[in-house]
């Protein structure tokens, strides 16, 4: 599921795999491997991807259909 989400988020921003790789300091090949689910980004990379796209890790991992961070509404109250 993570590969599908990465591809979906990347394409929604009109980015190439190379452009995303450059932002995340990995190769285009690494992004391709993730999107095709041949390999998975490590935990640190998953956090960087979620942060870059401003989505929760649960969304990125396919555990939630909600893109927002779980406490996003609470941040507005501070």
Helices and strands as residue ranges (DSSP letters): H 2-12, H 17-24, H 28-35, H 43-53, H 57-60, H 72-75
